[in-house]
Amino acid sequence: MSKVTRLRHALPLGQDINAAVNALDKAIADAVGAAKTVGLPQGLIVGLLHGHAHAQTHQMVSEFP
């Protein structure tokens, strides 16, 4: 977990970090919009997002020495 940065300690965030966060947010919003357009059930969309968030959290916690 040594690669995890607590944002409150890194404020103000640099322009590159802000750009990356904005790009990530847009990509997620676009993907959710596309999934809704093709008719994926909302519960499936939420489940997939929750699963990815859980997996990433597990990965970060597991890297802690």
C-alpha positions as CSV (number, residue, x, y, z in Angstrom):
1,M,0.0,0.0,0.0
2,S,3.1,2.2,-0.2
3,K,1.9,3.5,-3.6
4,V,-1.4,4.8,-2.2
5,T,-1.5,8.5,-1.6
6,R,-3.9,10.1,0.9
7,L,-5.3,13.0,-1.1
8,R,-5.8,15.2,2.0
9,H,-2.0,15.1,2.5
10,A,-1.3,15.9,-1.2
11,L,-3.6,18.9,-1.5
12,P,-3.6,21.0,-3.6
13,L,-3.6,18.3,-6.3
14,G,-1.4,18.9,-9.4
15,Q,-2.9,19.5,-12.8
16,D,-1.9,16.1,-14.0
17,I,-3.8,14.4,-11.2
18,N,-6.8,16.6,-11.8
19,A,-6.7,15.7,-15.5
20,A,-6.4,12.0,-14.7
21,V,-9.3,12.1,-12.2
22,N,-11.5,14.0,-14.7
23,A,-10.6,11.5,-17.5
24,L,-11.4,8.6,-15.2
25,D,-14.8,10.1,-14.2
26,K,-15.7,10.8,-17.8
27,A,-14.8,7.3,-18.9
28,I,-16.9,5.7,-16.2
29,A,-19.8,8.0,-16.9
30,D,-19.6,7.3,-20.7
31,A,-19.4,3.5,-20.0
32,V,-22.4,3.6,-17.7
33,G,-24.3,5.7,-20.3
34,A,-23.5,3.2,-23.0
35,A,-24.5,0.3,-20.9
36,K,-27.9,2.0,-20.1
37,T,-28.4,2.7,-23.8
38,V,-28.1,-0.9,-24.8
39,G,-30.4,-1.9,-22.0
40,L,-28.2,-3.5,-19.4
41,P,-30.2,-3.8,-16.1
42,Q,-29.2,-1.0,-13.6
43,G,-28.5,-3.7,-11.0
44,L,-25.9,-5.3,-13.2
45,I,-24.2,-2.0,-13.8
46,V,-24.1,-1.3,-10.1
47,G,-22.9,-4.8,-9.3
48,L,-20.1,-4.6,-11.8
49,L,-18.9,-1.2,-10.5
50,H,-19.1,-2.4,-6.9
51,G,-17.1,-5.5,-7.8
52,H,-14.4,-3.6,-9.5
53,A,-14.2,-1.2,-6.5
54,H,-14.0,-4.1,-4.1
55,A,-11.3,-5.8,-6.2
56,Q,-9.2,-2.6,-6.3
57,T,-9.5,-2.1,-2.6
58,H,-8.5,-5.7,-1.9
59,Q,-5.5,-5.3,-4.2
60,M,-4.4,-2.1,-2.4
61,V,-4.8,-3.6,1.1
62,S,-3.1,-6.9,0.1
63,E,0.0,-5.0,-1.1
64,F,0.6,-3.6,2.4
65,P,3.8,-5.3,3.8
